[in-house]
Amino acid sequence: MRCAPLAILAVAFLFGTCARAQTQKSSAAPTLKVYTRETVVDVSVTDAKGNPVHGLTRDDFTVKEDGKPQPIRSFEEFGASATPQPTRKLPPNVYTNLQPPPAGPALNIILLDGLNMAPPDASAPQQVSQSFTVQARVKEGAEKYLRAMPPGTRVAVLNLTDHLRILQGFTSDPALLRASVDAMQLDMEGHASTVTKGMPPLQIEQLIEQWRTLQNSRNRATLEALNQIAVDFAGVKGKKNLFWFSAGFPTLVLQGDNEQAGLPDYNVDLHRTYALLEAAQIVIYPLGGRTPGMPIVSPTGPFGIITPSSMAYGPVVADEQLSLEQMAEATGGRAFYNSNDLAVLLGKAIAAGSDYYTLSYAPPGTKFDGRHHTIHVELDKPGLHLIYRTEYWAEDPNAIKPSAELSLVKTISPATSSDPEDPEATMQLAMGRAMPSSTDLLFDVEVKPVNPADLPAESAKPVSNGNAPVIFGHLDPKLNGKPLTRYGVTYAIPGKQIAFTTAANNIRHGALEFDIAAYDGDAKLLTSLSQSINLPLTAEQAAQLAHSPFRFFQQLDLPGGALFLRIGVLDRISGKIGTLEIPLVVPKK
């Protein structure tokens, strides 16, 4: 670990408290932990008109595995809230983790899939043009929905091209979300550059073999991306809805023609992916990106564009839509397609994923044996429609290791405890890239460039404890010697939120931790800082603090470019956490 000289500085503005910092190391993405074998099933219930049905009880449901009734261990109803709340207007460069009340219980992940909408032949103008039209349409539809989405809707945006990228972590801020979609990269190659780069013109047999290599590469990358999403968001409690804009994936999901096409059977890999998604409580809602009647690229070889007048058009569209349906059915979601308005389509999908019942049961088998099992849920009320996943394979999620190269979420230090309720471990996960904002501890923060000459003289020196320096910072070694810009981060925490213990001498003791982590667009940790401070206060000082904000100041040197700044506060006494994530464009020097 290398110190970043003069890169990090901290000052507590109230009561002259000293800051003690600790170095933290980056770690790999969190691994999925399963403590008991329990099957969780999310069930959407609608009436004959498609409206969600509320007010059902545990006794209304019967759950069967492999045809045998199972005792329901837990049961809870979730529904969207339609009560919008006004937001507070903030000064420039000031942010808050106070979010509008959630519009629904589930977290929403929008996946913009350029990989499976890219042209099979990147050198064919017609294919490139058609693919560009579809991807641009998806981008426009997502932005249109975000402009009018219900207040409090919590959304993260991911982009899949040659690799998986987080465009925006979970937020209810429409402006941040629209800006992230605007940054979506259109994929005109779809792994083609790694397969065809520098190759001379090919004969038909060579073209077919090239397509097989390319398509297998895409399918493997798609599975890997789903595995990584499952692992990285497993630490977020509750249901996550994955709204997946794509052009379909028949060669991955529909196995019937794969042998004839010369592609492998992906069933075993699919079962493992579904097991990871199940353990992470992620439900897929695929959305077809095409306009009805739009020409399409042949999905079974590099043979150009198929127009609606072609005899092959109907079967190709049917396979595309069937692949969307099967992916949804395997995870308990619904597929949406065949619409000219993708914003409306996305709105319907998000609404469909916002009202549901979550129930669980302990399956009869105690081992992960990889076997197939069926799930059947019944209601004692006629005329209602149920949507849920109807099968699973008993794969051990801990035995499935996604590739580290695709890691989305990285924490800024290794966990110090295996206890999921441990505040240290929880804080480390909460500081991961794209995690939802934590709001148990509320704060405002100002983030802006600073001129060291403008700082008070006493704050121009690192704080120390005796001869031991206590302020450390991690900087990616690749940034050593690069021009950096100093940013100041000023916290304001309502003092009444801070917890204290009382010692025998009537001294109040508080303890806070302030964390910053800067990530690039690929979720790589560039620099981080974690500082802990103690607050020994008299009874009079504690009473004063209860009626005023506690302010704390840090400095961090940042490289130029588009970054994501993760900022968090942990109250070590109460265990409460507050975090937020902001996009930041640092001018390049």
N, C-alpha and C positions, 0 to 999 in steps of 0.2 A: 504494500500500500504506500503510495507516494503522497506526501503533503503537497498541496498547491500553495506556494508561497504567496501571501497577501491576497489569496483568493477568497478567504472566508473570514467573516468577522461577526461577532454578536454582541449586542448591548441590551440589557434589561433596563427600561426607562423608569421603573417604579421601585422605590426603596433601595436602589443601589445594589441589587443582587448580582452575584457573580454567575457566570455561565460555565458549566463544565461540559465538554464535548467528548464524544467517543467516536472512534473510527468505525465505520461499518463497511463490510465487503459486499460486493454484489453476489448474487446467487442465481441458480437456475430457476426456472419457473416452478411454482409449487406443484408437488406431486399429489395425486388424488388419494385420499385416505378413506377407507371403508372400515368402520368399527364394528358393525353388525350386518349380517346379511338381511336386508330388508328391501322389499319391492315397493316402490312408490309409483302410484298411478294418478296422473292428472286427467280428470274427466270433465269435458264440456257437455252441458245439457241444454238443449234448445227445444222449443215447442214446434208445432207444425208450421209456424210462420218464420222460424229461424231465430226467434227472440230467446235470449238467455233465460233460464229458469232458476229462480232463487228460492231459498227457504227449505231445501231438502235436508233431511237428517241422516245420520249414520244408519239408522234402522231402515231407511228407504233403499239402501244399496245392498246388493249381494255380490261378492267377488269370488270367482272360481279360478283356480290354476289347474290346468290339465283336466278340467271338468269337475274338480273337487272343491267344495266351498271352503273358504279361508276366513278365519276371524279377522276383522278389521282392527288394526292396532291403533291407528290415528285417523282423524277425519277433520277436515276444515274446509269452509267455504270461502272463496275469494271473489270479489266483484269490483268492477271499476267504480271510481268515485267521480261524480259529475259536478263537483263543487269547485269552480275556479277561484283562486285566491290572488289578490293583487300582489305584484312584486315591488320591492323597494328599489328606487332609483339610486344608483351609486355614482360617486364622482369618477372622473377618468382614472384608469389604472388601479381601481379598487374593485376587489372581488369578494364574494361571500359564499360560504357553503350552506347558507340558508336557502333551501330550494322550496318551490311551491309544493304543497301536499301532493303525493303521487296520484296521478289520474287512474292508476290501476295497480294491482299488487305485483304483477309480473314485470321483469326487466325485459326490454326489447333490444335485440341486436339486429341491425340491418347489415346484411352481407351483400355487397355489390360484386358480383362474380364476373369479372372480365375474362378469367381463364377459360370458362366453358361457353363464353360468347365470342371468343376470338376466332378468326378464320383458320381452317385447317391448313390452307396454303397462303402464307403471308406475302407471296409474290404475285398472287392473283388479284388484279384490281377490283373485280366484281365482288369477290369474297371479302376483301378488306372494306369496301364501301358498305356492303350489307351489314357487316359486323359493327362498323362505326355507327351506323344508323341505330341499331338495337341498343348498343351501349350508351349512346347519347340520349336515347329515349328513356332508358332506365335512370340515368342521372337526372334528367329533367323531372321525371315523375317523383323521384325521392325528394328532390328539392321542393316541389310543389306541395307534397304532403307536409313537409316540415314547416312550411310557411304558415299552415293553418292547423297544425296538430293541437289537440286539447292541452291546455296548461297542465303541467305536472307529469306529462308523459316522459318516462325515463328511457333514453335511447343511447345506444353506442353504435358507431358506424365502422365496419370493417371493409377492406378492399382486398380481393384475391386476384392477383395477376401472376407474375412469375414467382411471387411469394405472398404470404399473408401479411397484411399491414393494418394497423389500427389508425383510422383517420380521426376518430374522436371517442374518448371514453364516455361512460354513462353520464348523461346530463339531461336536464329539462330545458336548457337554453336553446331556443330555436336558431338564434343567430350563430352560435358555435356549431350546431349541427349542419346548418346550411353551408357554412364555410367549409366544413369537412367534406361534404359531398362534392362541393365545387372543386376540391383538391383531388378528386378521384382520378386515377390514371386509366385511360382507355388502353386496352390490351389488344394490340394488332398482331401479336405473335403467338401467344398461348403456348409457350415452351418451344415454339418452332425454331427460335434462334439457336437453341442447344442441340437441335436435331438436324437442321438443314443448312446451317451457316456454311457458306463456302462450297456447297455442293454444285456440280455442273447439272445441266438439264438432264432429266431422268426419263427412262422408258416407263411404260405403264406398270410393269411388274415392280420396278423399283419405286414408283410412286406409291403403290399399294403398301409395300413394305415400310416406306417412310411414314405413311399415314398410321400404320399399326404402331410403330415406335412412338410417334407423337401422341396418339390417342391413349396408349398405355401410360405414357408420362403424365398426361393430364389427369387420368383417372387416379393414379397413385397420388398425385399432388392434391387432388380434391379430397381423398380419404385422409391424407395427412393433415390437411387444413381443418377438417372436421374434428379429428382427434385432438389437435392442439387447442381448438376452441373449447372442447369439452374439458380438457385438463386445466386450462388456464382460468376458466370461469367456474370451475367446480367449487372454489372457495367462497363463492357468492351464494348465500342461502336462498332457497326458494326457486320457483319456476323461472326459467329464462326462455323467451320466445325468440327463435332464430328465423328472421324473415329474409329468405334467400332468393334474391333476384338472379335468375339464370335462364339459359336457353334449353335446359333439360340435360340429362345425362343418361341416355338409354344404354350406351355401351358399358356403363358402370353398374346400373341397377337392374336392367333387363338382360338376363343372362342367356336367353334362348338362342340368339344368333351369334354369340361370341365365338363359339368353336369354329363356325363357318367363316367368320371374319378374321380368324387367326389371333384373337385376343384371349387373355387368360380368364379364368373364372374367379370373380372377386368376392364370392359369397362369404368365405371365411373372414376376409378382411372387413367386409360390411358388417358382419355379426359383431366383430370386436369394436368397430366404430359405434354401432348402436348401443353396445354395452357401456361404452364411455359416456355417450350422450344421456343414457338412462340414469347412470350414477350421478351425473352432473345436473339432472333434472332440466335438460334442454329439449324443447319441442320444436320441430322444424315446420315452418309454413313456407313452402316453395312458392315463388311467384314467377310466372312465365313472362319473359321480357318482350315477347313479340306482339305486334299488332295483328289481329285476325286478317288472314289473306296476304301477309307479308311474305315475299320470297325468302327461302331459307337455304343455308349452306348444307350440302349433303353430309349427314352425320356418319355415313358408312364408307367413306373413302374420298379422295381428292378429286371429285368429279364435278365440281362447280356448283352453280346455283340451281335450285329446284323451284320452279314457278308454280303458282296455284293452278295453272292449266295442265301441269304434268300429272300423269297417272300415279306417280310415286309420291305426290304431295300429301294426299290424305293419310296414307300409312305412316309417313315420316312424322307428320304432326301428331298422329295418334300415339306413336311411340314416345315422342317427346313429352306429351301430356301424361301418359301412363307412368313415365319415370318420375315425374313430379308427384303424382298421386302415391306411388309406392314409397317414396322417401318420406312423405308426410305420414302415411299410414304406419310405417315402421316406428315412428317416434310419437304418435298420438296427435299429430297436427292435421291441417287441411291444406290442400293445394288451391291456388288461385291463378287463373290464366284466362286467355281469350277475351281481353278487354282493351279498348282504345285509351283508357284513362288509368295509368298505373298509380297515380296518386289515390284515386278512389279505391283501387284494388288493394293498395297497402293499408289504407284506412280500414277497410273491411277485415283484412287479416289481423291487424292489431286489435280491433274490437273483438274478433273471434277468440283471441288468445287472452283476453282480459277478464273473462268470467268463467270460473271453473271451480271444481271441487278437487282437493288433494286428499287421497286416502293411501294407507299403506298396510301391508301385511307381511308376516314372516313366512317365506315359502317353506314347504316341507323339507326340501333338501338343504343341507347345511354347507355343502361344498360347491365351489365353482367348477363344475364338470364340463362346461362348454355345451351342454345339451339344450335342445330347443324346448320351450315351454309356452303354452298358450294362456292368455288372460281373457276372462269373460266377465263383464260387469253388467248386472241387471238392475232394473228399477221396478218397484211394485206399482208404478203409476203408468198407465198406458198412454200412448200417443206422444211420448217424448223421444227425442233423438240423442244418442250418446256418441261422443267421439273420444277415443282413447287408444293407446297402443295395445294391440291384441296379442302380442307375442314378445318373447325375449330369449336370448341365449345366455346361459349362466357362465359368462366369461368374467374372470377376475380383473377389474379395472386396474389394479395395482401392477398387474403383469404386462400391461400394454404401455410401451414407452414411446411416445411420439419423438420425432426427430428434434434435436435441440435447435437446429437451424431455423425452425419455424416458430420458435417460442414467442408468444405474444406478451405475457405478463411476467415481469421480473421484479422481485422484491429487492430492497436495498441492503438487506443483511440476512444471514441465515437465521432460521428460527432457533430460539433458545429453549423451546419447550415443545413437546409433542401434544400438549393439552390445547385443544382448539379454543378454549375459553381463556387462555393465558393472554393478558393484555399485550405483552411483548410480541408474541406470535401473531396476534390479531392485528397489531399496528403494522407489522412488517408486510402482511398480506394487503392491508388497506392502502399501503403506499405503492403497491404494484401498479404498473401502467394499465389504464383503462378500467380500474376498479370503480364501483359506484362511489359517489361522495358519501362520506360518513358524516352524520349530523347529530350525534349524541352530544358533541361539544361544538358550539357555534362560534364562529369568529369571522371578522373581516380581515383582509390583507391587502396592502398596497404593494405593487410590484412595478418598479421602474428603474431605469439606469441612474447611477449615482456618480458624482464626481468626488473622489476621495478628498479633494481640497475643501469641499463643502461640509465635511464631517467635523464634529467637535474634536478638539485636540486629544482628549482623553480616549476617544474611540478609534484613534488611528493606530493604536497598538493592540496586538492580540491579547485577550484576557488570559491570565495565567494563575496558577495556584502554586506559590513557592517558585521552585526552579523548574517545575514540570509544565511544559506547554499543554494546554487543555483544549485548544481549538484545532481541529484537524479537518481536512477535506479530502475527498477522493476525486481525482480527475483522471479521465481515461488517458493512459500513457500516450496515445496517438495525438492528443491535443497539446502535449508539452511543446512549448516554443511557438504555438499558434497564437495569433492575436485574439484576445478575449475581451469581453465587455463586462464591466462590473455592474451588477444589479443589486438594488436594495430591496429587502422584503420586510415590511413592517406589519406586525400582527396587532390586532386589537380584540381582546377577549373580555366579554362582560365578567367582571370580577366575581359576581354572585354565582357563576358556574363552577368556580375553582373549589375543589374539596380540600379540607384541612383535617388533620388530626391534632389533638391537644395533648401536650406533654405535661409532666408533673409541675413544671414551673410556669404553667399557663401560657406557654409559647405555642403558637399554631404552626404546624408544619405542612407545607404544600410541596408538590413536586410535579413539574411539567417537562415534557419532551417536545422539542420542535424539530421537525424533519423536512428536508427539501430533497427532491430527486428530479434531475433533468434528463429527459429521454429524447432521442431523435425520433424521426417518423417511423423507424423500424423497431421501436420499443427497446433500443439499446441504451443502457444506462451510461450517460456521459459524465455526470458529476453528481455527488450527493453529500449531504450534511445531516448529521443528527446531533443535537445538543440537549443535554438535560440540565435543568436548573432546580435548585432547592429554594423554597420560600419560607424561611423562619420569621414569623411575624408576631408582634405583640397583639393582644386582644384589640387594642385601639386601631392598629394598622389593618387587621383583618376586617374590622367593621368598616373602615374607610374604603377598603378594596371592594367590599360588597356593593358599593354605590358608585363605582367608577370602573373604567376599562383597564385591564392590565395590558401594557404595550411592550412589545419585544422586537428587536431589530437584528436582522442578519444580513450578511453580504455574501454574494456568490458570483464568481467570474464565469461567464457563459460564452461558448463559441457561437459564431455567426450562423444564421440559418433558422429554419422552422423547427422549434422545439416544443415539447410538452412539459410543463412544470407541475410536478406533483407536490403539494404542500399539505402538511399535517401537524396536528397537535394532539398529544396524549397526556391526559391527567393520570399520573401514576397512582394517585390515592383512590380515585373512584373507578379507574379503568376506562373512562369515557374517552372516545376518539372523535376528532373532527378532521376531515380531509376534503380537498378539492383539487381539481386539475384544470389548468388553463393553457391554451395554446399561446405561444410566444414567438414572435419573429424578431430575432436579434440581428441588427444590422451587421453586415460583414465588413470587416476592416480591410 
